Amino acid sequence: MPQVLAIVMAGGAGTRLSVLSAERSKPAVPFAGKYRIIDFTLSNCVNSGIYNIAILTQYRPHSLNEHIGIGKPWDLDRARGGVRLLQPYQGREGQIWYTGTADAVYQNLDYVREQRADHALILSGDHIYKMDYRPMLRFHQERGADLTVAVMNVPQEETNRFGIMAVDADQRITAFYEKPRARDKGTLASMGIYIFTMQTLAERLIAGRRAHPELDFGKHVIPAMIEQCRVFAYAFDGYWVDVGTLQSYWETNLALLRPDPPLNLYDPAWVIHTLSQERPPVKIGLQGQVARSMVANGCVVRGRIEHSVLSPGVYVSPDALVRDSIVMNDSWIGAGAALDRVIVDKNVVVGAGARLGDGDDFATPNTAEPDRLNTGLTVVGKGAHIPAGIRVGRNVVVQSGAQEEAFAPFGSRVPTGATVGNGR
């Protein structure tokens, strides 16, 4: 296999994930109990035999930096390759922040060239999927391509979320529409996975940056290359999800609980690697019941868990009920509390008898974030404390760090669609 440098775009703020990305970048958001979203891209790389990886970070990188470290969980701390975290820096030209996806690579072009790779594999760090990149690389070489874009068919009603392409009989791309409003451009969507020949990448970045300071692959680089270069589409027919919204994040997690889940986390031939904490085994108490759920190491369950995902170290008190919910690391669910369609971030305390996701009003959206919370989900930010006995409705946001006094204006019930503030 030729020398390949994988460049992972991991600087996104992920604003559509609301409070889940308030204190971390989207690739660092926990997923499926013990993992982070970026684990899937990194595992795809090493399982494909690609060990030279650069990760471009920007927004709140501390959690991501701590998680990746020197790359030991992915066997990236060996001499055969390695992982490098590249953050924006101020140089002589005064540039500080990345202004587009391609601009992020352009600002690190000296490092990219130093790797002396034949090809650059550009990846997103915030998608959930399993993919062997080697067949795509062979496809790229066999066609003598300057650029190959991984594509898949998406529902027509979702085409405005993606770059949409038209191709000829040889899979050569003939047109590219970045997030088109019209739904008549086809359903062949870019997955945000690109293979460039290294020389072509450098030339296109340098030329494009002169015309577009906010240089972006989808808006500028790819459209300009279609008429001038050999650009092909590589069809992928496996499982791939952009967990860019709270609804898709919740649905994708709970889909793992099906008898035949769309994504197999238990495949020994394609292990998803992660940084695992040393925790004791799961303990199920005398009253504890677990049904159709994933419960990570270190959890203590003395209540009932139904169709939910628990991250390491969660404590569920007697007579508590967690249903259709996601509870992250080291959160504490008090006695008699009830969670229904709730996403709870790390280190949250839910007081005894509190009810989250209470009531039947699923339709009234959150007043502050109506486009993000409108399906009945309630979200609790990192480190929040929920008072004992309070009732919290649907589509409610509890901000990160909110303490019990922040609930006082609402009395005994937080209505559907409200936001509890005074957090960090």
DAWO-V148689 format. One line per field, one symbol per residue. ss: DSSP state (H for helix, E for strand, - for the rest). psi: psi as a letter, one per 20 degrees, with the letter a starting at -180 (. if undefined). burial: I if it has 24 or more other C-alpha atoms within 12 Angstrom, else O. A space follows every 50 residues. Layout:
BEGIN
ss = ???
psi = ???
burial = ???
END
This chain:
BEGIN
ss = ---EEEEEE-----HHHHHHH----HHH-EE---EE-HHHHHHHHHH--- -EEEEEE----HHHHHHH---HHH-------EEEEEE------------- HHHHHH--HHHHHH----EEEEEE--EEE----HHHHHHHHH----EEEE EEE--HHHHHH-EEEEE----EEEEEEE---------EEEEEEEEEEHHH HHHHHHHHHHH-----HHHHHHHHHH----EEEEE----EEE---HHHHH HHHHH---------------------------EE----EEE--EE----E E--EEE--EE----EE----EEE--EE----EE----EEE-EEE----EE ----EE---------------------EEE----EE----EE----EE-- ---HHHHHHH--EE----EE----
psi = prppopopokjqhlhijcihkhjqqgiipqqlfirqhihggghhghhjko joppoorfpmighgghggcjjghjkjjriicrpppoqqrpahijpfqpir ghhgggikhggghhikqhqpopqqjkqorppoighhggggghjkqhpppp qqpqqhijhiirppqqqahjjppiqpoomqhqkjjajoqpjkoqoqqhgg ggghggghhhhnhkpqghhggghhhghiropqpoppjapppolirhghgg ghghhiiqhmqhooijoiimpoqropqoqrrpporhipppplrporqiqo oibppplrpprqjpporqjqpoplrpprpkqporpjqppolqopaqkqpo rpiqoplprjnihorphhmhihnjjiqppprpjqopqqiqpparkqpoqp jprhhiigiicipoqpjrpobka.
burial = OOOIIIIIIIIIIIOIIIIIIIIIIIIIIIIIIIIIIIIIIIIIIIIIII IIIIIIIIIIIOIIIOIIOIIIIIIIOOOOIIIIIIIIOOOOOOOOIIOI IIIIIIIIIOOIIOIOIIIIIIIIIIIIIIIIIIOIIOIIIOOOIIIIII IIIIOOOOIIIIIIIIIOOOIIIIIIIIIIOOOOIIIIIIIIIIIIIIOI IIOIIIOIIOOOOIIIIIIIIIIIIIOOIIIIIIIIOOOIIIIIIIIIII IIIIIIIOOOOOIIIOOOOOIIIIIIOOOOOIIIOOOIIIOIIIIIIIII IIIIIIIIIIIIIIIIIIIIIIIIIIIIIIIIIIIIIIIIIIIIIIIIII IIIIIIIIIOOIOIIIOOIIOIIIIIIIIIIIIIIIIIIIIIIIIIIIII IIIIOIIOOOOOIIIIIIIIIOIO
END
